């Protein structure tokens, strides 16, 4: 998925940045990210860059365009330039390990944002509890499917999995599996590979729905695939609102503006929410703290517990989700 929408942050970002740390002197920080292909990454990028800039720091931005070798070279270049610290959004967990070691072996502190390395031996890692969030969101729609079915009926669930080289994708898959395990014997599960690519997800979901058109519940490991899901289901008459005959209980994970809109409209029932603003704040605070302390190899995991926004708690928790804040500001109208 390679479309971008401009985000203007009139949100509560100004209020939330008041809690960010401040430094006595400006730092030179390298922000290396893998791409800006989804609402979550665009919003995260903007929050981090604007916050660092408002704090008086210089930011060197490096976009690897999903190329792990390019990202490694970009980080090496940042190190050679003598940056004070690095914030990294890696392409996958294995490449993150290499890049973190590259930084710390050259005495440059590094914070990994949202997509964790395959191990947490070095660096500061800011990450959502993907397994727990996925389990909650998926569990909500599985329960809906069971409630709508005859007692003891065998049901069919579809899970769209991400790139399993990414720790987040692995944890989201585990969370879905944990949700299914709470209902032993009730669900047959079909896995649909996406590799975090909309075209791949489209082809594989088309094949799945053609082969097994009866679907009782669906979970996508990322909200950015909701438009892809709709493009498969709608022509078949399977894109229905909650309460309509044929509605498929549908959940995702990320908490973007599209997911918020679809929940409000009734097409989507739940999404697991990563607290983008908490994670951005934690990342900025962690790199600034390390630089100020002269700590070249900080090692800490900062967890974002997240939550699930559902059709049941929408009225109470809507504005706790970053995507709903963007939606309220007219983001999808841009």
C-alpha positions in Angstrom: 0.0 0.0 0.0 1.9 3.1 -1.3 -0.6 5.9 -0.9 0.1 8.9 1.4 -2.3 11.4 2.9 -1.0 14.6 4.4 -1.7 14.8 8.1 -2.0 18.1 9.9 -1.6 17.8 13.6 -3.9 20.2 15.2 -4.8 17.4 17.6 -3.9 17.1 21.2 -0.2 16.8 20.1 0.6 20.3 21.4 -0.9 19.3 24.8 0.8 15.9 24.8 4.2 17.4 23.9 4.1 19.4 27.1 4.9 16.2 28.9 8.0 15.6 26.7 11.4 16.1 28.1 13.4 19.2 27.3 17.2 19.5 27.0 19.6 22.1 28.0 21.4 21.9 24.6 20.3 20.9 21.1 21.1 17.4 19.9 21.6 16.1 16.4 19.3 13.1 16.0 19.0 10.6 13.1 15.5 9.4 12.4 15.7 6.3 10.2 12.4 4.8 9.1 11.5 2.0 6.7 8.8 3.8 4.8 5.6 5.9 5.1 3.1 3.5 3.6 0.3 3.5 6.2 -1.6 6.0 8.3 0.2 4.7 11.4 3.7 5.3 10.0 2.8 8.7 8.6 1.3 9.9 11.8 4.2 8.5 13.9 6.8 10.1 11.7 5.1 13.5 11.9 4.7 13.3 15.7 8.3 12.4 16.3 9.9 14.9 13.8 7.7 17.8 14.9 8.3 17.1 18.6 12.0 16.9 18.3 12.1 20.1 16.2 9.9 22.0 18.6 12.3 20.9 21.4 15.1 22.6 19.4 16.8 19.4 18.1 18.1 18.9 14.6 16.6 15.9 12.8 18.3 14.0 10.0 15.6 12.0 8.2 16.4 8.8 6.3 13.7 6.8 4.4 14.9 3.3 3.4 11.9 2.6 1.2 11.6 -0.9 2.7 15.2 -1.8 1.7 17.0 -3.3 4.7 20.5 -2.9 3.1 19.8 0.8 2.4 18.6 1.3 5.9 21.8 -0.1 7.3 23.9 2.1 5.1 21.8 5.1 6.0 22.4 4.4 9.7 26.1 4.0 9.1 26.1 7.3 7.4 24.4 8.9 10.3 27.0 7.5 12.7 29.8 8.7 10.4 28.2 12.2 10.6 28.5 12.1 14.4 24.9 12.2 15.4 24.1 12.2 19.1 21.4 9.6 18.9 19.2 7.5 16.6 15.4 6.7 16.5 14.8 3.7 14.3 11.7 2.2 12.6 13.2 -1.0 11.1 12.0 -3.0 8.2 11.9 -6.2 10.3 13.2 -7.8 13.5 16.4 -9.3 12.1 17.6 -6.2 10.4 16.8 -4.3 13.5 19.3 -6.4 15.5 22.1 -5.6 13.1 21.3 -1.9 13.0 21.1 -1.6 16.8 24.4 -3.3 17.2 25.9 -1.0 14.5 24.8 2.0 16.5 25.8 0.8 20.0 29.2 -0.5 18.9 29.9 3.0 17.8 28.7 4.5 21.1 25.6 6.1 19.6 22.4 5.5 21.7 19.4 4.2 19.7 15.7 3.8 20.3 13.6 1.4 18.3 10.1 2.6 17.7 7.1 0.2 17.5 8.7 -2.6 15.5 11.1 -4.5 17.8 14.3 -6.3 17.1 14.3 -10.1 17.2 16.0 -9.8 20.6 16.1 -7.0 23.1 19.7 -7.2 24.2 20.6 -3.6 23.1 18.9 -0.3 22.7 15.6 1.1 24.0 12.6 -0.7 22.5 9.2 1.0 22.5 6.6 -1.5 21.5 2.9 -2.3 21.9 1.7 -5.5 23.5 0.7 -6.8 20.1 -0.4 -10.3 21.3 -2.7 -9.0 24.1 -4.2 -6.3 21.9 -4.8 -8.8 19.0 -6.3 -11.3 21.4 -8.8 -8.8 22.7 -9.8 -7.4 19.3 -10.1 -10.9 17.7 -11.9 -12.3 20.7 -14.6 -9.7 20.4 -15.5 -10.7 16.8 -15.2 -14.4 17.5 -17.7 -14.0 20.4 -20.0 -12.2 18.0 -19.8 -15.0 15.5 -20.6 -17.6 18.1 -23.6 -15.6 19.4 -25.0 -15.4 15.9 -24.6 -19.1 15.1 -26.5 -22.2 16.1 -25.2 -23.9 19.3 -22.1 -26.0 18.6 -22.0 -25.1 14.9 -18.6 -25.3 13.3 -17.5 -21.8 12.2 -15.0 -20.5 9.8 -12.6 -17.7 10.7 -10.1 -16.0 8.4 -6.9 -14.3 9.7 -4.8 -12.1 7.5 -1.3 -12.3 8.8 1.5 -9.8 8.3 5.2 -10.3 7.3 6.3 -13.1 9.7 9.8 -11.7 9.6 8.3 -8.8 11.7 8.0 -9.5 15.4 4.8 -7.5 15.5 3.2 -9.7 12.9 4.2 -12.8 14.8 2.8 -11.5 18.0 -0.5 -10.4 16.3 -0.9 -13.9 14.9 -0.2 -15.4 18.3 -2.9 -13.1 19.8 -5.4 -14.3 17.3 -4.6 -17.9 17.9 -5.0 -17.3 21.7 -8.4 -15.9 21.1 -9.4 -18.9 19.0 -8.1 -21.3 21.6 -10.6 -20.0 24.1 -13.3 -21.7 21.9 -12.0 -25.2 21.4 -13.5 -27.0 18.5 -15.6 -24.1 17.3 -13.5 -22.6 14.5 -11.8 -23.8 11.4 -9.1 -21.1 10.6 -7.8 -20.1 7.2 -4.6 -18.0 7.2 -4.2 -15.4 4.4 -0.6 -14.2 3.9 -0.2 -10.5 3.2 3.5 -9.8 3.8 2.3 -6.3 4.7 1.5 -5.7 1.0 -1.9 -4.9 -0.2 -1.5 -6.6 -3.6 -0.4 -9.8 -2.0 -3.3 -9.7 0.5 -5.7 -9.0 -2.3 -4.6 -12.0 -4.4 -4.6 -14.4 -1.4 -7.9 -13.2 0.1 -9.6 -13.5 -3.4 -8.4 -17.1 -3.6 -9.6 -17.8 0.0 -13.1 -16.3 -0.4 -13.5 -18.1 -3.8 -12.6 -21.5 -2.3 -14.5 -21.0 1.1 -17.1 -18.3 0.7 -18.7 -18.9 4.1 -16.8 -16.7 6.6 -18.1 -16.3 10.1 -15.4 -13.9 11.4 -12.3 -12.2 10.1 -9.2 -10.6 11.7 -6.7 -8.5 9.8 -3.3 -8.0 11.4 -3.3 -4.4 10.2 -6.0 -1.8 9.7 -4.4 -0.6 6.4 -5.9 -3.7 4.7 -9.5 -2.8 5.4 -9.9 -1.2 1.9 -8.5 -4.4 0.4 -10.9 -6.6 2.4 -13.8 -4.4 1.2 -12.7 -4.7 -2.4 -13.0 -8.5 -2.1 -16.2 -8.7 -0.1 -18.3 -5.9 -1.5 -18.6 -7.3 -5.1 -19.8 -10.6 -3.6 -22.4 -9.0 -1.5 -20.5 -9.8 1.7 -19.7 -6.3 2.9 -22.5 -5.7 5.3 -23.1 -3.5 8.3 -23.6 -5.0 11.8 -27.3 -6.0 12.1 -27.7 -6.7 8.4 -28.0 -10.2 7.2 -24.7 -11.6 6.1 -22.6 -9.3 8.2 -19.1 -10.7 8.9 -17.7 -9.7 12.3 -14.5 -8.0 11.4 -11.6 -6.8 13.5 -8.1 -5.3 12.8 -5.2 -3.8 14.7 -3.5 -0.4 14.6 -6.2 2.1 15.4 -6.2 4.2 12.2 -8.7 6.7 11.0 -10.2 4.3 8.4 -10.8 1.8 11.1 -12.5 4.4 13.3 -14.8 5.4 10.4 -15.7 1.8 9.6 -16.5 1.0 13.2 -18.8 4.1 13.4 -20.5 3.0 10.2 -20.9 -0.6 11.4 -18.8 -2.4 8.8 -16.0 -3.2 11.2 -16.6 -4.3 14.8 -13.3 -3.9 16.6 -9.7 -2.8 16.2 -6.7 -3.2 18.5 -5.3 0.2 19.3 -1.6 1.1 19.5 -1.2 4.3 21.5 0.8 6.2 18.9 1.2 9.3 21.0 2.4 7.4 24.0 4.9 5.5 21.9 6.2 8.7 20.2 6.5 10.5 23.5 8.3 7.5 25.1 10.7 7.3 22.1 11.6 11.0 22.2 12.0 11.1 25.9 14.2 8.0 25.9 16.7 9.2 23.3 16.9 12.7 24.9 17.4 11.1 28.3 20.2 8.9 26.9 22.0 11.8 25.2 21.8 14.0 28.3 23.1 11.2 30.5 25.9 10.3 28.1 24.5 6.8 28.0 25.7 5.2 24.7 24.1 1.8 25.2 20.8 2.2 27.0 18.8 -1.0 27.2 15.1 -0.9 28.2 11.7 -2.2 26.9 8.9 0.4 27.2 5.6 -1.3 26.8 2.4 0.2 25.3 -0.4 -1.9 26.7 -2.9 -0.6 24.1 -6.6 -1.5 24.1 -9.4 -2.6 21.8 -11.9 -0.1 20.4 -15.1 -2.0 19.7 -18.7 -1.3 18.7 -19.6 -1.9 22.4 -17.2 0.7 23.9 -17.1 3.2 21.1 -19.1 5.8 22.9 -16.8 5.7 25.9 -13.4 5.3 24.3 -13.6 6.8 20.8 -11.3 9.7 21.5 -8.7 7.5 23.2 -7.8 6.2 19.7 -5.4 8.2 17.6 -7.2 7.4 14.4 -10.5 8.7 15.8 -8.8 12.0 16.7 -7.6 12.3 13.1 -11.0 11.4 11.7 -12.6 14.1 13.8 -10.2 16.6 12.4 -11.2 15.7 8.8 -8.1 13.6 8.0 -10.0 11.3 5.5 -11.4 14.4 3.7 -7.9 15.6 2.8 
